[in-house]
């Protein structure tokens, strides 16, 4: 018996499942050899590349008015590849919840400054303990607040973390203040900020 394979796209997965469930059918007609039969099977291509770990990230610092699916998807894209946005949990809580695929969950930062529309936000992130490893199996995720694993920048306490955040904000305010100067001020090298 000779076997001939054809590949055909179906309009939907439901139609494909219906054809597979039908089984097969004997073919009859002019020029068709006796005993010819048609059978449907789903074709599965082997995936290339490797599967990335997926983690749930809680996002703090966005007002409820600006919490929409597209904004949250974009925020997830800042961290990795957005897989899904949990709008049900987002609507019920003071945090937003996004699942992202990343190379290393430990490198997700604890803080990130972003602009959404014409609003500036200082976002805070928290990676949930349960996620999916590179095999696609549920696993416990280790996240140290975006700090490197060699101990550099480890948390000393909540007070010092808030002080560090305040210092970063003050530096940004000073930089922004210098950029909006009147143009008559001179920089340390003697040149004007604006020519």
LINKA-V627419 format. One record per residue. OMEGA is omega as a letter, one per 30 degrees, with the letter a starting at -180 (999 if undefined). Layout:
# LINKA-V627419
OMEGA / OMEGA
This chain:
# LINKA-V627419
l / a / l / a / l / l / a / l / l / a / l / l / l / l / l / l / l / a / l / l / l / l / a / a / l / a / l / l / a / l / l / a / l / l / l / a / l / a / a / l / l / l / l / l / l / a / l / a / l / a / l / l / l / a / l / l / l / a / l / l / l / l / a / a / a / a / l / a / a / l / a / l / l / l / l / l / l / a / a / l / a / l / l / l / a / a / l / l / a / a / a / a / l / l / l / a / a / l / l / l / a / l / a / a / a / a / l / a / l / a / l / l / a / l / l / a / l / l / l / a / l / a / l / a / l / l / l / a / a / l / a / a / a / l / a / a / l / a / l / a / l / l / a / l / l / l / l / a / a / l / a / l / l / l / l / a / a / a / a / l / l / l / l / l / l / l / l / l / a / l / l / l / l / l / l / l / l / a / a / a / a / l / l / a / l / l / a / a / l / a / l / l / l / a / 999
